[in-house]
Each structure stands twice: as C-alpha cells, then as structure tokens.
Amino acid sequence: MIQGMAEILILYYSAGGSVQRMAELIAEGAERVPGAQARLRTVPKVSAGFERAVSSIPEKGPPYCENRDLEECAGLALGSPTRFGNMAAPLKAFLDGTGALWLKGALAGKPACVFTSTGTLHGGQETTLLTMMLPLLHHGMLIVGLPYTNPELNATRTGGTPYGASHFASVADDLPLSEHERALCVAQGRRLAEVALKLAN
C-alpha cells in the first residue's frame, strides 16, 4: 500500500471470467481518481459440502481476501455471478466469516457498491445486486449506486442497473462486455473512489 493512498478493495468471485473482467474495469475506474488505488482480491471455491477449497493460494489471478483487506480498505466493491437470484456460495461463505469485523464495527461508515454477471438477460441481476447489499448494510457500510447521470444506463440494451454494474454473459459465459457495460463498470469504480476519498477527508 502506498502511503497516503486510499485503498479501494474490489472483492469478487468469478466462475467463468466475466465477473473478473468487471472487477478489473472497476479497479481501472477507481485508479482514475487521484489519491486512490485498487486492491483486487478473490475468494476460494467451495465444494458441494460447502467446505473451503484445500488450496490457500490461487493458481492465478489476485490473492484470496483476508479480513485485514477489509479492515484496511477505504471502500469496497463486491462482485459475484448470479446463483438462483443471489450471490454465489463462495462469496457468501467468505462474508459469513466476517463476524469478528462486524463485532468491532470495522466496516461501519465505509462506502460500498456491488456488481454481477448473469447467463441470461433476466437471470436475476437486480435481485442479486440487492441481496448482496444486505450483509454490507449489516456491517454499517454506505451503499453507493449508479445514478442516471451516467447516460449509459438509458442507452444500454445489455447489462447495467442503478443498483450496480451488471453484465449479460450468455449461458456459456462467452459474451464480451458491451461498450455500455464497460463504461458503467469504470464509472462505478470512479464513483466509489470519489466517495471514499470525500469520506476520508
């Protein structure tokens, strides 16, 4: 961490790569704000019995998130693919393990936003985003949405909601992010970093 920089934590679980690409764009948006830097983190898969993966280090990509990443961040972007209209089990399992942070109010007052990707256009983007906000509200975080001052919200014919960035990836998870989806991811990262810096000052 660079001294004097506000750390924006982009924490995500990605199964097919789309959520990871969104996370990278959100990080890009955050780092366009002077004084902010992005910290990308992911979470391990869970087995059918909901046991954590054996590996403690990912084979590739960013490291697994630790509670100290949450404690040190000035703002949080939380991303997951949709599973039955809700976040995926690996991210939920990680959040369920943050009770110690909740007890001491480590995240209270920090801004947060959410993002998701679905296999079908009406596959639960909005319900996933809204339910992802619930544990953040329990932590006392301040939810930062995407306002309609972003013209892409009115223009998009794929993903993009006022509740957070979203992406329609297709069932095979092979559709690239559209121009509007990309712009909204960058805008969300920038907005989160701007709010985090204002609150820090």
Disulfide bonds with the S-S distance in Angstrom:
none
